Amino acid sequence: MPECLTLAPTPDPRRFRAPDGALLSPPEGWACLPPGDAGLTRRVKLAGPSWMVVEKRGRKTFSRGLWAPAATIEAARAALEAERSTPAYAKKREADARRRERDQEEYVREFEAAVVAFLRFSPRYAALARAIATKVTLHATPVGSGTVARTERIPVAQRAESAVIAWMRHQTTAYDSMAIPRVKGMRREVRRELAQISRAILDLHRGDAPHAGASCPLCAAL
């Protein structure tokens, strides 16, 4: 596979920093292919030398485009557009879309069941558990939502637990209106404390003993 350097952006849009700290400028005749078309980007990478510009912000990375010879980009774009105009490609796209839709529907069912399993509410509060599972699932599972439910790094059961606690943080606590000092680790500590409160509220619904629903933030949220 042709070499593709990964560089970091600088304030100068035509100057980039290499991993060794060196500053590089694109060769004459090179152009930037903006991010957004993964298929075209992949073809340009395979066609010859290129530079991928990636910006890191905390734990996240953002593509700032792929630099490569302008002729290579245009040739790859023309070939891809010709391929995408064929009936065979249209059929493949339709089949892929149906498959993704089926996979998404299956995952939504699996995730909602995992939420109910995590809640473990007593039969007295079964309706409440179903309502929570529905709301959490609708919020957390859409493709592109960026929530913990969309990660594949942890098991579904753990995703469901994290999603419930996150949902409760916003729906049953004053987290969204808190003035949290901009001190390293403070927001994480506040979230940890609120998670403990949320777990205690969940425990109230795991037994058959009644409680004052009017003063229960979870019951009130539903």
For each residue, the residues with C-beta under 8 A, 3 or more apart:
1: 4 45 46
2: 45 46 47 48 49 50
3: 49 50
4: 1 45 49 50 51 52 66
5: 18 24 50 51 52
6: 19 51 52 54
7: 16 17 18 24 51 52 53 54
8: 16 17 53 54 55 56
9: 13 16 17 53 55 64
10: 15 16 17 23
11:
12: 15
13: 9
14: 25 26
15: 10 12 23 24 25
16: 7 8 9 10 23 24 25 51 53 67
17: 7 8 9 10 21 22 23 24
18: 5 7 21 22 23 24
19: 6
20:
21: 17 18
22: 17 18
23: 10 15 16 17 18
24: 5 7 15 16 17 18 51
25: 14 15 16
26: 14 30 31 32 51 67
27: 30 69
28:
29: 69 70 71
30: 26 27 67 68 69 70
31: 26 67 68 69 70 73
32: 26 53 65 66 67
33: 37 40 41 44 65 66 67 68 73
34: 65
35: 41 63 64 65 66
36:
37: 33 40 41
38: 41 42
39: 42 43 80
40: 33 37 43 44 73 76 77 80
41: 33 35 37 38 44 45 66
42: 38 39 45 46
43: 39 40 46 47 76 79 80
44: 33 40 41 47 48 50 66 68 72 73 76
45: 1 2 4 41 42 50 52 66 68
46: 1 2 42 43
47: 2 43 44 68 72 75 76
48: 2 44 68 69 72
49: 2 3 4 68 69
50: 2 3 4 5 44 45 66 67 68 72
51: 4 5 6 7 16 24 26 66 67 68
52: 4 5 6 7 45 63 66 67
53: 7 8 9 16 32 63 64 65 66 67
54: 6 7 8 61 62 63 64
55: 8 9 61 62 64
56: 8 60 61 62
57: 60 61 62
58:
59:
60: 56 57
61: 54 55 56 57
62: 54 55 56 57
63: 35 52 53 54 66
64: 9 35 53 54 55
65: 32 33 34 35 53
66: 4 32 33 35 41 44 45 50 51 52 53 63
67: 16 26 30 31 32 33 50 51 52 53
68: 30 31 33 44 45 47 48 49 50 51 72 73
69: 27 29 30 31 48 49 72 73
70: 29 30 31 73 74
71: 29 74 75
72: 44 47 48 50 68 69 75 76
73: 31 33 40 44 68 69 70 76 77
74: 70 71 77 78
75: 47 71 72 78 79
76: 40 43 44 47 72 73 79 80
77: 40 73 74 80 81
78: 74 75 81 82
79: 43 75 76 82 83
80: 39 40 43 76 77 83 84
81: 77 78 84 85
82: 78 79 85 86
83: 79 80 86 89
84: 80 81 89
85: 81 82 89
86: 82 83 89 90
87: 90 91
88: 91 92
89: 83 84 85 86 92 93
90: 86 87 93 94
91: 87 88 94 95
92: 88 89 95 96
93: 89 90 96 97
94: 90 91 97 98
95: 91 92 98 99
96: 92 93 99 100
97: 93 94 100 101
98: 94 95 101 102
99: 95 96 102 103
100: 96 97 103 104 143
101: 97 98 104 105
102: 98 99 105 106
103: 99 100 106 107
104: 100 101 107 108 141 143
105: 101 102 108 109
106: 102 103 109 110
107: 103 104 110 111 141
108: 104 105 111 112 137 141
109: 105 106 112 113
110: 106 107 113 114 156
111: 107 108 114 115 137 140 141 149 156 159 160 163
112: 108 109 115 116 133 134 137
113: 109 110 116 117
114: 110 111 117 118 156 157 159 160
115: 111 112 118 119 132 133 136 137 160 163 164
116: 112 113 119 129 130 133
117: 113 114 120 157 160
118: 114 115 157 160 161 164
119: 115 116 129 132 133 164 202 205 206
120: 117 206
121: 124 125 126 128 129 205 206
122: 125 126 205 206 207 208
123: 126 208
124: 121 205 208 210
125: 121 122 128 129 205
126: 121 122 123 129 130
127: 130 131
128: 121 125 131 132 205 218 219 222
129: 116 119 121 125 126 132 133 205
130: 116 126 127 133 134
131: 127 128 134 135 222
132: 115 119 128 129 135 136 164 167 218 222
133: 112 115 116 119 129 130 136 137
134: 112 130 131 137 138
135: 131 132 138 139 167 222
136: 115 132 133 139 140 160 163 164 167
137: 108 111 112 115 133 134 140 141 149
138: 134 135 141 142
139: 135 136 145 147 163 167
140: 111 136 137 145 147 148 149 150 159 163 166 167
141: 104 107 108 111 137 138 145 147 149 150
142: 138 145
143: 100 104 150
144: 150
145: 139 140 141 142 149 150
146: 150
147: 139 140 141 150 163 166
148: 140 151 154 159 162 163 166
149: 111 137 140 141 145 159 160 163
150: 140 141 143 144 145 146 147
151: 148 154 159
152:
153:
154: 148 151 158 159 162
155: 158 159
156: 110 111 114 159 160
157: 114 117 118 160 161
158: 154 155 161 162
159: 111 114 140 148 149 151 154 155 156 162 163
160: 111 114 115 117 118 136 149 156 157 163 164
161: 118 157 158 164 165
162: 148 154 158 159 165 166
163: 111 115 136 139 140 147 148 149 159 160 166 167
164: 115 118 119 132 136 160 161 167 168 198 202
165: 161 162 168 169 195 198 199
166: 140 147 148 162 163 169 170
167: 132 135 136 139 140 163 164 170 171
168: 164 165 171 172 173 198 201 202 218 221
169: 165 166 172 173 175 191 194 195 198
170: 166 167 173 175 176
171: 167 168 221
172: 168 169 198 201 217 218 220 221
173: 168 169 170 194 197 198 217
174: 177 178
175: 169 170 178 190 191 194
176: 170
177: 174
178: 174 175 190
179:
180: 186 187 190
181: 186
182: 186
183: 186
184:
185: 188 189
186: 180 181 182 183 189 190
187: 180 190 191
188: 185 191 192
189: 185 186 192 193
190: 175 178 180 186 187 193 194
191: 169 175 187 188 194 195
192: 188 189 195 196
193: 189 190 196 197
194: 169 173 175 190 191 197 198
195: 165 169 191 192 198 199
196: 192 193 199 200
197: 173 193 194 200 201
198: 164 165 168 169 172 173 194 195 201 202
199: 165 195 196 202 203
200: 196 197 203 204
201: 168 172 197 198 204 205 216 217 218
202: 119 164 168 198 199 205 206 218
203: 199 200 206 207
204: 200 201 207 211 216 218
205: 119 121 122 124 125 128 129 201 202 218
206: 119 120 121 122 202 203
207: 122 203 204
208: 122 123 124
209:
210: 124
211: 204 216
212: 215 216
213: 216 219 220
214: 219 220
215: 212 220
216: 201 204 211 212 213 219 220
217: 172 173 201 220 221
218: 128 132 168 172 201 202 204 205 221 222
219: 128 213 214 216 222
220: 172 213 214 215 216 217
221: 168 171 172 217 218
222: 128 131 132 135 218 219
